[in-house]
Amino acid sequence: MYSFSLEKIYNTSAENIFKLFRNLTVFRLTGADDIECSFIEGGGFSLTFKNRGVIRGQITGLTENKKIVLNWNVGGFGREQEVNTEVIFTITEENGISTLRLQHNNIKQAESFEAKKRAWGEILEYMENELN
């Protein structure tokens, strides 16, 4: 099994970062063509990438402005199906500066691990543009 953590510091409040999740901007930044999401604890989500694949899952943990836990399942993209990986976002704030820590756990394939790490790194960078 593979896991990784990424961290990014933003010159904004935790609330502003959390808002990018609540309004589905983070899901949009994945490049999905179609997004469905019920952003509540226990709510489901589906990201469809036309002619490439689908990511589906559930929001298994949600703490306003602090923590988001996702069950993340991937099908397609020219890879073996992956089920029950876990994505954890933790947001901390000090003096108006926020840190977003992402941890993606239970990845079963090395190739998928590399692709996820690269994609999440890009998304964290893109988020900064959304905050300006």
N, C-alpha and C positions, 0 to 999 in steps of 0.2 A: 504494500500500500504506500501511496505517496501523499504528502501534504506539503503545503507551503504557506508562508505568511508574507504579506506586503503591507507597507505602512506609508502613508502620505500625510503631510502637514498642509493645512489650508488656513489662510488668513481670514477666517470667518467663524461664525458661531456653530455649535453643534446642531442647533435648530436648522440653520441653512443647509447643512449637509444632509440632515435627516429629511428635509423637504424634497431633496433630489430623489430619494427613495419613494417617499409618499406620493409624489406626482408622477412616478414611473420614469423619470428621466434616466436613471441608472439602467433600467431595462432597455430604454430606447438606445442608449449608448452602446449596447451590445451589437447593434446593427440588425436586430430582428425586424422582419417585414410586418409582422402582426404580433401585437402584445395584448394579452388578457391577464388581468391580475385583480384579485381581491386583497388589497393591502391591509389585512387584519391578521391577527394571530389565528392560525388554522386555515387561513385563506389560501387558495391555490393560485398558480400562475402558469402561463404558457407563452413561450417565445417561439414563434415560427419563422424560420429562415427559408424563404422560398427556394425549392429545389435543392436544399442543402441538408436541413435537419430541424429538429425540434428540441427545445429544452423545456421540461415541465417540472413542477415541484410544488412545494407547500411552504408557507411561512410558519415554521414550527416554534419560533420565539420572537417576541417583539416587545421591546421596552422603549417607550417614547424618548427620542433623542439620544439613546445610548447603545442599543444592541438590536441587531436583526439576525435571525438564524433561518437559513433556508435549507430545505431538502432539495437537492439539485440532481435531476435525471436527464441524461442526454441520449438522443437517438439520431442516427444519421451522421453527417459530416465525413463519410467514408471511414468511420471507425466502428468498432464493436460498441454495442449499447452499454451505457454506464448507468447504474442505478444507485441511489442512496449515498451520493457524495454529499458533503455538508459544507455550506458556506456560512461563515460567521463574520459579521461586520460589527466592530465595536468603535464607538465614537467617544472621544474624551475632549474636554475643552478646558483651557486655562487662559485667562486674560484675553478672551476673544480669539485665541488661536486654537484650532481644533486638529486633532489627529484622528485619522481613520485607519483602523487596522483591519485588514481582511485576512481571514484564514480559510483555506479550502482543504478539506480533509477527505480521506477515504477514496482517493483517486487510484484506480486499479491498474492503469497502463501508463508507462513512461511517456509515450507519445502524447497522450491526453494531458498528462501532467504538464508537459512543456507548453502545449497549446493554451491551456487554461492560465498558466502563469503569465504568458505573454499577453493574452487577451485582457486579463484583469489589470495588468500593469498599464495597458493603454487606456482602459476605461477610467482608472483612477486619475490619469493625466487629463483626459477629456473632461472629467468632472470639474476640474479647475476652471476651464473655459465657461462652464455653465454657471459658475458662481460670480463671474465678473459682470 
